[in-house]
Amino acid sequence: MDQSPQGNLREGLRWENIEDAREDIALMRTWLDQLDDISVSVREEAVAAKKNYQKLIGSRMVQLWIEWRKRLHKPYGVYERKIPDVDAYAPSTRENARKRWNQVVEEAATLSSSNGTGYYQKSEYRIGVIADEFNYRMYADAVHVVYISPDNFLEVIGKGEIDCLFVMSCWRGIGSFVDVGEKEFCHYFGKEGLELIETIVDYANSRGVLTIFQSTEDPVDFDRYAGISKQCSYVFSSDVDSIEAYKALRDDDNVFLFEYGVNPLIHNPIGFCNKSPLKRGVMFAGSYYSKKFLERHEAQARIFGGILAAKRPLWIVDRFYNEDGRLFPSKYRKYVLPSLPYGDLQKAHKLFDYSVNLNSVTTSPTMCARRTYEVQALGGLMLSNYSLAVSNQFPEIPIVLE
């Protein structure tokens, strides 16, 4: 009998039947997931400790204490130590994510966005826009767009270079994504960002420029943009149920439904019937919410679980890759890759037969995730969680309920 360590290991791993083997392997995988969760928790605690440490070191009292100890030639050792940088993802996970990212980008580069059609021509209107990249790209090939920034709005609006100002609800500007000669316009978090937009809208109104507000964040963030909506001449919302609420803020009825659209020069199925090795996979482009949008969170676990149970490769393009509080659960991390540039992201959907759609808003008759429109225009098949809007408008999309 083999008494070596290897022999003892083989002896210990013998099972009487395949069911016992599968049960033990499943248990081992559960243990590994638990260990991974513990390691992530420890890293997150280390990040918090580092922040608290730096805050403490920067305080005036501690700096005086350190200086006093140095003068006594008795430096206080603990304040001279350095806490190492802590990354939310383990090196092996980051390396895997980078490889997957490179593979998607390289495959996407082989696809064309258009067949060179000359059918679509821009309107002659010149529209000043405040938008994120998704909204900017949707309109950029339809009209002449001028990106409005804090540095150029006085000149562009003051000289009458635009026919109207189009403000779209978004979390940040487009910055370096387009050639506007500016750094990122602004983050719309907090009071300062919103006040800046209100200043620009006020100036446009004072110059007689038509102002339009389009909300794609209703009803969840209705209150955030309520002030801006009151300033604008016209308001458009992707949620029909928010129309009356907007009208209640105004002295007129210039509020209308405006659902998502697509840019046919970008969102088209040209190249979808490719022979990419990724075709059998399923792609999800988005983010993870652990506490917000509970229904979405549960749907995500249900759909991802079904994909993996079907032995389909899962590819998660994480919009907030490696950000604190936005990490996907450990069991999904080997499928995660960093966010893709806008153009590559749209092409990437053509590399996969299926894409996952997760709706944060599920009760609106008209509001659903933007990818509901884009993925279909790109030629892809879609798996979605329940949404009244998806069910009403796109009954052909499979809804995963269990």
JOCOR-V687188 format. One record per residue. RES is the residue in one letter. OMEGA is omega in radians with two decimals (* if undefined). BURIAL is 1 if it has 9 or more other ideal C-beta (glycine too) atoms within 8 Angstrom, else 0. Layout:
# JOCOR-V687188
RES;OMEGA;BURIAL
RES;OMEGA;BURIAL
This chain:
# JOCOR-V687188
M;-3.13;0
D;-3.13;0
Q;-3.14;0
S;3.08;0
P;3.12;0
Q;3.13;0
G;3.10;1
N;3.12;1
L;3.14;0
R;-3.14;1
E;-3.11;0
G;-3.11;0
L;3.09;0
R;3.12;0
W;-3.13;0
E;3.12;0
N;-3.05;0
I;3.14;0
E;3.11;0
D;3.14;1
A;-3.13;1
R;-3.14;0
E;3.14;0
D;3.13;1
I;3.10;0
A;3.12;0
L;3.11;0
M;3.13;0
R;3.10;0
T;3.11;0
W;-3.14;0
L;3.10;0
D;3.13;1
Q;3.10;0
L;3.11;0
D;3.11;1
D;3.14;1
I;-3.13;0
S;3.10;1
V;3.13;1
S;3.12;0
V;3.13;0
R;3.13;1
E;3.09;1
E;3.11;0
A;3.09;1
V;3.13;1
A;3.14;0
A;3.13;1
K;3.13;1
K;3.13;0
N;3.13;0
Y;-3.13;1
Q;3.10;0
K;3.14;0
L;-3.13;0
I;-3.09;1
G;-3.10;0
S;-3.07;0
R;-3.10;0
M;-3.13;0
V;3.12;1
Q;3.07;1
L;3.13;0
W;-3.14;1
I;-3.14;1
E;3.14;0
W;3.13;0
R;3.14;1
K;-3.14;1
R;3.08;0
L;-3.09;0
H;3.09;0
K;-3.14;0
P;-3.12;1
Y;-2.94;1
G;-3.02;0
V;-3.11;0
Y;3.13;1
E;3.13;0
R;3.12;0
K;3.06;0
I;-3.11;0
P;3.06;0
D;-3.11;0
V;3.11;1
D;-3.08;1
A;-3.14;1
Y;3.09;1
A;-3.12;0
P;-3.12;0
S;3.12;0
T;3.12;1
R;3.13;1
E;3.11;0
N;3.14;1
A;3.14;1
R;3.11;1
K;3.14;0
R;3.11;1
W;-3.14;1
N;-3.13;0
Q;-3.14;1
V;-3.12;1
V;-3.14;1
E;3.12;0
E;-3.13;1
A;-3.12;1
A;-3.14;0
T;-3.07;0
L;3.08;1
S;3.09;0
S;-3.06;1
S;3.06;0
N;3.09;0
G;-3.12;0
T;3.08;0
G;-3.04;0
Y;-3.05;0
Y;3.11;1
Q;-3.11;0
K;2.98;0
S;-3.13;0
E;-3.13;0
Y;3.04;0
R;-3.04;1
I;3.01;1
G;-3.05;1
V;2.91;1
I;-2.97;1
A;2.94;1
D;-3.05;1
E;-3.12;1
F;3.14;1
N;3.14;1
Y;-3.11;1
R;-3.10;1
M;-3.08;1
Y;-2.96;1
A;-3.13;1
D;-3.13;0
A;-3.14;1
V;3.04;1
H;-3.08;1
V;3.08;1
V;-3.11;1
Y;-3.10;1
I;-3.12;1
S;3.10;1
P;-3.08;1
D;-3.06;0
N;-2.99;1
F;3.13;1
L;-3.12;0
E;-3.06;0
V;-3.12;1
I;-3.10;1
G;-3.13;0
K;3.10;0
G;-3.08;0
E;-3.13;1
I;3.12;1
D;3.10;0
C;3.07;1
L;-3.07;1
F;-3.13;1
V;-3.14;1
M;3.12;1
S;3.13;1
C;-3.07;1
W;3.08;0
R;-3.13;1
G;-3.03;1
I;3.04;1
G;-3.02;1
S;-3.14;0
F;3.10;0
V;-3.09;1
D;3.14;0
V;3.10;1
G;-3.11;0
E;2.94;1
K;-3.05;0
E;-3.02;1
F;3.05;1
C;2.99;1
H;-3.07;0
Y;3.02;1
F;3.01;0
G;-3.02;0
K;-3.04;0
E;-3.13;0
G;-3.14;1
L;3.12;1
E;3.12;0
L;3.11;1
I;3.14;1
E;3.10;1
T;-3.14;0
I;3.13;1
V;3.11;1
D;-3.13;1
Y;3.11;1
A;3.11;1
N;-3.12;1
S;3.13;0
R;3.11;1
G;3.12;0
V;3.11;1
L;-3.12;0
T;-3.09;1
I;3.07;1
F;3.07;1
Q;3.12;1
S;3.02;1
T;-3.09;1
E;3.14;1
D;-0.05;1
P;-2.99;1
V;-3.06;0
D;3.12;1
F;-3.07;1
D;-3.10;0
R;-3.03;1
Y;-3.09;1
A;-3.13;1
G;3.13;0
I;-3.11;1
S;-3.13;1
K;-3.11;0
Q;-2.96;1
C;-3.12;1
S;-3.12;0
Y;3.13;1
V;3.07;1
F;-3.12;1
S;3.08;1
S;-3.14;1
D;-3.09;1
V;-3.13;1
D;-3.14;1
S;-3.06;1
I;-3.12;1
E;3.11;0
A;3.08;1
Y;-3.14;1
K;-3.13;1
A;3.14;0
L;-2.95;0
R;3.07;1
D;3.14;0
D;-3.13;0
D;-3.10;0
N;3.13;0
V;-3.02;1
F;3.06;1
L;3.11;1
F;-3.11;0
E;3.13;0
Y;3.01;0
G;3.11;0
V;3.03;1
N;-3.05;1
P;3.08;0
L;3.10;0
I;-3.06;1
H;3.11;1
N;-3.06;1
P;-3.13;1
I;-3.13;1
G;-3.10;1
F;-3.12;1
C;3.12;0
N;-3.12;1
K;-3.14;0
S;3.07;0
P;-3.13;0
L;-2.98;1
K;-3.08;1
R;-3.10;0
G;3.09;1
V;-3.05;1
M;2.96;1
F;3.08;1
A;-3.10;1
G;-3.06;1
S;-3.12;0
Y;3.07;1
Y;-3.10;1
S;-3.07;0
K;-3.13;0
K;3.11;0
F;-3.08;0
L;-3.14;0
E;3.11;0
R;3.14;1
H;3.13;1
E;3.12;0
A;3.13;1
Q;3.12;1
A;-3.13;0
R;-3.10;1
I;3.12;1
F;3.13;1
G;3.12;0
G;3.12;1
I;-3.12;1
L;3.10;1
A;3.12;0
A;3.11;0
K;3.08;0
R;3.09;1
P;-3.14;0
L;3.12;1
W;-3.10;1
I;3.07;1
V;-2.98;1
D;-3.12;1
R;-3.12;0
F;-3.07;1
Y;3.02;1
N;3.10;1
E;3.14;0
D;3.09;0
G;-3.11;0
R;-3.08;0
L;3.03;1
F;3.10;0
P;-3.03;0
S;-3.09;0
K;3.13;0
Y;-2.94;1
R;3.12;1
K;3.12;0
Y;-3.01;1
V;2.97;1
L;-3.10;1
P;-3.14;1
S;-3.12;0
L;2.98;1
P;-3.01;0
Y;-3.10;1
G;3.12;0
D;-3.13;1
L;-3.13;1
Q;3.11;1
K;-3.09;1
A;3.12;1
H;-3.14;1
K;-3.13;1
L;-3.06;1
F;3.07;1
D;-3.05;0
Y;2.99;1
S;3.12;1
V;3.08;1
N;3.11;1
L;-3.13;1
N;3.05;1
S;3.08;1
V;-3.04;1
T;-3.04;1
T;3.13;0
S;3.11;1
P;-3.04;0
T;-3.04;1
M;3.05;1
C;-3.12;1
A;-3.14;1
R;-3.08;0
R;3.06;1
T;3.14;1
Y;-2.99;1
E;-3.09;1
V;3.11;1
Q;3.12;1
A;3.12;1
L;3.08;1
G;-3.04;1
G;2.98;1
L;-2.98;0
M;2.97;1
L;-3.02;1
S;2.92;1
N;-3.09;1
Y;3.01;1
S;3.12;1
L;-3.13;1
A;3.13;1
V;-3.14;1
S;-3.12;1
N;-2.96;0
Q;-3.10;0
F;-3.09;0
P;-3.14;0
E;-3.14;0
I;3.11;1
P;3.09;0
I;-3.13;1
V;-3.08;1
L;-3.11;0
E;*;0
